[in-house]
Amino acid sequence: MLLALLLGFAAHRASICTVKAVVEVISSRRGYMLASLIKTVLWAMAVILVAALVWDEGLHLAEGYLPSLPSFAGGVIFGMGAAMNRGCAFSTLNKLGSGDLAMVGTLGGFVIGVVGFELIVGQLDLAVVPVDVPLPLSAPRWLLVLVLALTAYALFELTRLWRRRDRSQNLKARGLSPRYRLSTAAMLIGLSGGALYLLNGDWVYTANLTQGVEWFMGGDAAPPLANGLLFGAVLIGIWLSAWQRQAFALRWPRIGPGLMHLLGGVLMGLGAALVPGGNDALILSALPVWLPHALPAFLGMLLGISAALVAHRLMTGDLPRLSCAGDLCRED
């Protein structure tokens, strides 16, 4: 629960989001936010693979899937929905924890999308097929090489962050800073997410919300109660961050934007059912252990977000902007 609180707090402090990462690339030709997502994966991978090196039998916590057209298409659909929602899985919770009630519509749309998949798309046999996928590079020699490389990266990144710290602030002041550096947030989210993966397996909310809907409609197993509690702890961590920096305010959705969030949530739910899981599941669970379907699905999400943003610009002449410099980002 403490790890989930920390993850939520750090995610809100840096506003890390896959949609924003694509917005930054398109609007400013820079990739600071995208680099922070990659760093998050590396930190989570470091935690998980160190554990794999210590535990003789390796890890088999995630259900793997072979790369497939439905999984890639699910990534594209999820990305398009996230762009319409103006926020991915992370950003949806950040906004909800800050008081934006339009995100309730997004989550409701997500459930509708999963139900639609079960009722219609699922009947077309488009679901990805699980396979028994042990942790890649489980051979001790190659695992040791990878762990050493990740350890070197971690030491380099820690040294860089320490040298660039604000020397005018003590540790408490830096912890309560209104905005975290992207690299700092990536470290905290990756370490917390990797540790939670070791403790609970695939715990992230898009995967568990999908499993919960499938179970309600007659599926084999309900998501563990502990994962629901972790979801609540993440939201509390986000709320604490918003409250502490006086950024929490209840905002009621307007009809037009509210319908857009609802439709975006429907596409996100449909895409997550196909992948399976949203960008949070890929970044914190699937990519760190190199599951075969993860990278194609994530690339599909980036493609879907890009396509939706370009279409929006062609139709309206408008495009959100994100300016990042000095490991910090600012929305224009």
N, C-alpha and C positions, 0 to 999 in steps of 0.2 A: 504494500500500500504506500509506503514511503517512497519507493522508487517511482511509482505511478504519479504521486504528487509532484516529485521533482521533475519528471518528464513533462507533465502538463505545465508547470511553472516556467520551465525553460523554453518550451515550444511557444508559449504566449509572449515571453520576453523578446524573442527574436522574430516572431511571426513567420517562421519557416513554412513554405508552401510550394508545392510543385507548380501550381498555376502561376504564382508570382515568379518562379524561376524561368518559366517560358516567356512571361511578359517582359522580364528583364532582358532576356536574349533578343527578343524581337524589337523592343523599344530602344535599347541602349547598346546592343551588340556586346554586352558583358555577361559573365556567367558566375557571379559571386554566389547567388542563391543556389544555382545548380551545383556548384562546387561544394556548398555546405551540405547538400543532400548526399553527395558522394562521400563526404567525410563522415556523415552519420552512419552510412553503411559500413565504412571501414572501422569505426569505433565499435559498432555492434559485432562485426566479424572478429575483431581482436578478442573481445570477451568470450565469444562462443568457441573460437578455435583454441584459445588457451585452455578452456575447460576440456575440449576434445583431446588435447595433448595430455592432460592430467588423467582423464578417465580412460582406462585401457580399452573399454569396449566401444568407445566413440559415442556419437550422438545420433539418435533417430527420432528427433522430436517432431519434425515437420513432415507433412504428407506432400510428396513431390508429384509433379505432373510433367509429362512430356510436352515440349513445345508444340503448339497446334494453332491452326487458323482461328478456331473459336476463342482461344485464350488471347491471341493477339488482337482479334476484333473486340473482345471484351475490354482490353486496355484502351483501344481507340474510343469506344463508346463511353467508358468511364471518363476519359479525358475530355471529351466533348461536353459531358454533363457537368464536370467540375468547372470548365470554363464558363458555362451558362450560369452556374451557381456562384461564380466569382470566388471559388475557394475549393480546395481539395479536401480530403478526409481530415488532415491536420487543421486547416484553416476553418473548416466548418465548426469544429469543437472550440477553436479559439474565439470565434465570433459568438457562439452560443454562450460560452463561459463569460463573455463580456457583456451579455445582455441582449444580443441581437436575436429576437424571437423568430425572425424569418428562417433561422436555421432549424427550427422545429419542423417547418414545412419541408426543408431539405431531407431531414431524417425520415419524415413521413413518406416523402417521395421515394426514398431509398427502399423502404419496406415495400411500397407498391411495385417498384421495379423488380425486386426479388420474387414477389408473388407472381408478377407477369411472366418472369422466366420459368417458374415452376409450372404455371398453367399452360403456357403457349410454347415458348422456346425450348423448354425442357423436353417437350413431347417430340421435338425434331431431332433428338439425339445429338445435340451440339455440346453437351457437357464434356469437360475435359476428363481424361481417364487417369485416375491415380496410379502411381507406380511406387514400388518400394525403393526409395532413394536414400541411401545412407549419406552421411556427410562426405562431400567430395574431398579428395586428397586424404583419405583416411589412412593411407600408408604412412607410418611414423616419420620416415625420412622427409617426404614432401611436406607433410604437415608441419614438421619442425622448421623447415625453410620458410614456409609461409608465416608461421608465428614469429620467427625472428624478424622478417621483413615488416610485419605489422607492429612489432615492438619498437623497431627503429623509427617507424613513422610516428608512433605515439610519443616517443621521447622527443623527436624533432618538433612535433606540434605543441607539446607541453612547454618546451623551452621557448618556442616562438610566442605563445600566449603569455608566458610569464614576463618575457622581456617587453612586451607591448602593453602590459597592464597599466592602469592609471595609478601612478605612484602617489597621487594626492589623496587616494581613498584607502581606507582599511578594508579588511576582508568582508565585514558586514556591509559596508557601503557598496562594495562591488557586487555582492550578492543581491542587494536590493536596488541595483541600478535600473532605471526605467527601461533601458533597452540593452540586451546582451549583444555582444559581437556574434556574428554568424558562426564563427569557428568554436566559440565557447558553447553556444547552444547545441551545435552538432555533437560536441564531445559529451555533454550532459545527456542529450537525448539518446545518442548511440550507446553509451555505457548503461544507462537505465534500461533502454529497450533490450539490449543484449542480455542483461542480467534477468529481466523479466521473462525473456524467451527461455532461458535455462530453467527458471523456476516453474513456468506455466505453459511452455510450448507456445503455440500460435494464439496469443492472448488479445490481439488488437481488435478494435470494436467493429470494423467493417466485416471481418471474417466471422466474428461471433454473432453479429446481427444477421448476417446471411444464414448462418447455421441455425439460429433461433427461428427464423421464418420458415426454413425448410423443415425443421422439427415440428413446428406448429401445424404444418400442412401434411404431416405424416412421415417425416423423416426418421432416421434410425436413432439419433442421439441429440439431446439438448446440449447447448453450450454450457460449460461448467459455471456454477454460480460465482466462483472466484473471479472469473473473467469479467462478469458483470460488475463486481465490486471494484475491480481495477479500472474499468471504464468510468465509474463514478469518481474514483480517486483522481483520475486524470482531469476530469471536469472541475473537481474541487481545486486542484493545483492551478488550473487556468483562472478560475474565479478569484483565488487568493492573489494571483499576480495582478489581475485587473483591479481588484479592490485596493491592494496596497499602493498602486500607482494612480489611484483615483480615475480609472478608465472604465469602471463598470457603470452602465446605464441601460435600463430597460428600453428597448426600441421596438415598437410594434410594426409589423410589416405592412406596407401598402399593397393594394390588390395586384397591380401590374408586376412589380418586382417580386411579390410573394409567389405569384404563379410561375415566374421564371425560376425561382429557387425550387419550387415543387417539381417542375419539369426537369430541371438539372438533377435533382435527387433521384427521379425515376431512372434517368439514364445512368447515373452512378450506380444504382442498385442493380440494374440489368447488367452493366459491365462487370461489377464485382462478382455477380453470380457466375459469369462466364470465365473470369480470369483463373481461379477465384480469389476474392479479396481486393481491397482497394490499394491505393498507393502506400498507406500506412503498413499494410500487411507485407507488401513487397519490400519496402525499405527496412523494416525492423525484423522481418522474419524470413522471407524467401531469398532475397539477394545476399544477405550475410552468409548463408550456407550454400549459396550457388545452386539453388533448385533450378532444374532445366527450363521451366516455363517463365521464370521471373524476369530475366532481362528482356526477352521479346515482348512480354506484356507491358513492362515499364516503358520501353521504347514506343509501344503502341499508345500508351497514355500521353507521352510527350507529343506524339503526332496528332492525336485527337485534340489536345489543348491548342496546339498550333493552328490546326485547321479551323477550329471554332473561332479563335481570335482573329485570324485573317479574314474569315467570312464576316465577322462583326465589323471589322474595319472597312471592308468593301461596301457593306450595306449602310453604315452610319458615318463613315469617315472618322470615327473615334476609336481610340485604343488606350487602355490603361497604361500608365507609365510607372516604372520602378527604377529609381536611381540608387545605385550601390557604390560605395567607396569606403576605403578604410575598414573593411569587414563589417560595415553597417549599411542598412538599406532604408530608403525613405520613399514613400509613395507620393507621386505628384498628383 
